[in-house]
């Protein structure tokens, strides 16, 4: 049981760290400052629309900061910039 709690804590910390790391990119991508990224806004980030269903965990049609942080952690930096 202790291993499960440790894993859950580490997973939560990783997501929270990713959210902080992704904050600047998230703010730039959220062009209407709604607090979420729509599919239309996501089209400016290579790779995000193609994997939309992977990152829109609650299937509400937008990405919040935590969902976007997963994209930031997984996608190589050169793919996000289009290089």
C-alpha positions as CSV (number, residue, x, y, z in Angstrom):
1,X,0.0,0.0,0.0
2,X,2.8,2.4,0.8
3,X,4.2,1.9,-2.8
4,X,0.8,2.9,-4.2
5,X,0.7,6.1,-2.1
6,X,4.3,7.0,-3.1
7,X,3.5,6.4,-6.8
8,X,0.4,8.6,-6.5
9,X,2.3,11.4,-4.8
10,X,5.1,11.2,-7.3
11,X,2.6,11.3,-10.2
12,X,0.8,14.3,-8.8
13,X,4.1,16.1,-8.2
14,X,5.2,15.4,-11.8
15,X,1.9,16.8,-13.2
16,X,2.1,19.8,-11.0
17,X,5.7,20.5,-12.0
18,X,4.7,20.0,-15.7
19,X,1.9,22.5,-15.3
20,X,4.3,25.1,-13.9
21,X,6.8,24.4,-16.7
22,X,4.1,24.7,-19.4
23,X,2.7,27.9,-18.0
24,X,4.4,30.3,-20.5
25,X,3.6,28.2,-23.5
26,X,0.1,27.7,-22.3
27,X,-0.5,31.4,-21.9
28,X,0.8,32.1,-25.4
29,X,-1.4,29.3,-26.9
30,X,-4.4,30.5,-25.0
31,X,-4.9,33.5,-27.4
32,X,-8.3,34.4,-26.1
33,X,-7.2,34.2,-22.4
34,X,-10.1,31.9,-21.6
35,X,-8.0,29.7,-19.3
36,X,-8.1,26.8,-21.7
37,X,-6.9,25.9,-25.1
38,X,-9.4,25.1,-27.8
39,X,-8.8,22.9,-30.8
40,X,-8.5,26.0,-32.9
41,X,-5.9,27.5,-30.7
42,X,-4.1,24.1,-30.6
43,X,-3.6,24.2,-34.3
44,X,-0.7,26.6,-33.8
45,X,1.2,23.9,-31.9
46,X,2.5,21.0,-34.1
47,X,1.5,17.6,-32.9
48,X,-1.2,18.8,-30.5
49,X,-4.3,18.5,-32.7
50,X,-3.1,15.1,-34.0
51,X,-3.0,13.8,-30.4
52,X,-6.0,15.8,-29.1
53,X,-7.9,12.8,-27.6
54,X,-4.8,11.7,-25.7
55,X,-4.6,15.0,-23.9
56,X,-8.2,16.0,-23.5
57,X,-8.6,13.7,-20.5
58,X,-12.1,14.8,-19.4
59,X,-13.3,15.1,-23.1
60,X,-14.7,18.6,-22.6
61,X,-13.3,19.8,-25.9
62,X,-10.6,22.1,-24.4
63,X,-7.3,21.6,-22.6
64,X,-6.8,23.0,-19.2
65,X,-3.3,23.7,-17.8
66,X,-2.8,20.3,-16.4
67,X,-3.9,18.5,-19.5
68,X,-1.6,20.8,-21.6
69,X,1.3,20.1,-19.2
70,X,1.1,16.4,-20.2
71,X,1.6,17.5,-23.8
72,X,4.6,19.6,-22.8
73,X,6.2,16.7,-21.0
74,X,5.7,14.2,-23.7
75,X,6.4,16.1,-27.0
76,X,10.0,16.7,-27.9
77,X,10.8,20.4,-27.9
78,X,11.8,20.5,-31.5
79,X,8.4,19.0,-32.6
80,X,6.5,21.7,-30.7
81,X,8.5,24.5,-32.3
82,X,8.1,22.9,-35.8
83,X,11.9,22.4,-36.2
